[in-house]
Amino acid sequence: MIGINVKEKDGYVIISWQFSKVEITKSDIIEVIDDDTYGGEEQTAVRMGYPYATTERIFIRTNKQNYILFTNNTSIKGKIESMMNK
C-alpha cells in the first residue's frame, strides 16, 4: 500500500497509510476542504502521506483533532464527503 486508503465502517471514516491507521467518527467531522498551503497552516494537525510530489492536500477539521492528507488521489476528498452524507 503506497498511497492513502480511506474506507467507512460502523460509523467511522478510517484513514490508513503505511502502518498508521486513524478512525474518525463521522459525526465528529466538521469539514473537509482543500488546503492550498504547502505544508498546512494548522501546526497541531496530524499529517499523513508524503508531502513531497503530491498534488492534493486535504484538510479534515474535527471536534477533537485535525488532519492533513498529502496525496495524488484526487477522489479522496469526494469519497470522505460522500461518507459523511450517508
C-alpha positions in Angstrom: 0.0 0.0 0.0 1.7 3.1 -1.2 -1.0 5.8 -1.0 -3.6 6.8 1.5 -6.6 4.5 1.8 -10.0 5.7 3.0 -12.9 3.5 3.9 -16.1 3.5 6.1 -17.0 1.1 8.8 -19.6 1.2 11.6 -20.0 5.0 11.6 -16.3 5.7 11.3 -14.1 7.1 8.5 -10.9 5.0 8.6 -7.8 6.5 7.0 -4.8 4.3 6.7 -1.3 5.0 5.3 1.7 2.6 5.7 1.5 1.4 9.3 -0.7 4.3 10.5 -4.5 4.0 11.0 -6.9 6.7 12.1 -10.5 6.1 12.9 -12.7 9.3 13.0 -16.3 9.2 14.0 -18.3 10.6 11.1 -20.3 12.9 13.5 -17.0 14.5 14.7 -16.0 15.7 11.2 -16.8 19.4 10.8 -15.5 20.0 7.3 -13.3 18.6 4.6 -11.6 21.2 2.5 -8.6 21.6 0.1 -5.5 23.1 1.7 -3.7 25.4 -0.7 -0.7 25.9 1.6 2.5 23.9 1.0 2.7 22.2 4.4 -0.5 23.1 6.1 -1.2 26.1 8.3 -2.5 24.0 11.3 0.6 23.3 13.4 -1.0 20.6 15.5 -2.7 18.7 12.7 -1.8 15.0 12.1 -0.1 14.7 8.7 -0.5 11.6 6.6 1.1 10.9 3.3 4.3 12.2 1.6 4.3 16.0 1.5 6.6 16.0 -1.5 5.5 15.5 -5.1 1.8 15.4 -4.1 -0.8 17.4 -5.9 -3.6 17.2 -3.3 -3.6 18.5 0.3 -6.9 17.7 2.1 -7.6 19.3 5.4 -10.1 17.5 7.7 -11.4 19.5 10.7 -12.9 17.5 13.5 -14.1 18.2 17.0 -11.0 16.5 18.6 -8.1 16.6 16.1 -7.4 18.0 12.7 -5.7 16.1 9.8 -3.9 16.9 6.6 -3.7 14.3 3.9 -1.0 14.5 1.3 -2.0 12.5 -1.8 -2.1 12.4 -5.5 -5.5 10.7 -5.4 -8.0 13.4 -6.5 -11.0 11.3 -5.4 -10.3 11.1 -1.7 -11.9 14.3 -0.7 -15.1 13.4 -2.6 -15.1 9.9 -1.1 -14.9 11.3 2.5 -17.6 13.9 1.8 -19.9 11.1 0.4 -19.3 9.0 3.6 -20.3 12.0 5.7 -23.6 12.3 3.9 -24.7 8.7 4.5 
